[in-house]
């Protein structure tokens, strides 16, 4: 039986299937792919992030790789939402729907109050990121975002995670300035004005907006997971059935 593809794109931190623990079960009903963005590897050293490379990874995952059809649904979190939207702008024929969880699409709302304040706060740190150690950058990043201190990375993976964070391109510099015309759900945690502002902007351009508990990871909550599944199921029913 043919299954529609669903591609999951992580944000910072965990990657691959580990970034989507609540959504593993969707593989029973869909051809689910849990991607790793550019520079995220369990063994290799991190490299500079790239919106372009991430977009290419998503588009390749939506190709007809012998399954009998091309295209699918894209679910993306935080920074991963940038490349997801860029992929939908470039190839709307391949993207059946977008589910954007706490999307860090700051280039769309750079002139709005919450986003502008965030950029003013974080730009000076990103301006000197190549002069800082991974630990120092991560510590200051967390202090500015969450107003708390972070323990120094101890394990190899914690150290790689700190390096990946420092090597991320600023979200507000993404070459994303238009909204793709595909069915879109925006899921936020209702905790941070920045993400609510981005969600409001996307809602005004036609997206459906839902709020679920869970802070920056509402996809881990029961209500958030349900919202994702119901949205994709509803859009999926409008797609023609195909045999592999």
Secondary structure, 3 states (H helix, E strand, C coil): CCCCEEEEECCCCCCHHHHCHHHHHHHHCCEEEECCCCCCCCCCCCCCCCHHHHHHHHHHHCCCCCCCCCCEEEEEECCHHHHHHHHHHHCCCCEEEEEEECCCCHHHCCCCHHHHHHHHHHHHHHHCHHHCCHHHHHHHHHHHHHCCCCCCCCCHHHHHHHHHHHCCCCHHHCCCCCCCCCEEEEEECCCCHHHHHHHHHHHHCCCEEEECCCCCCHHHCHHHHHHHHHHHHHHHCCCCCCCC
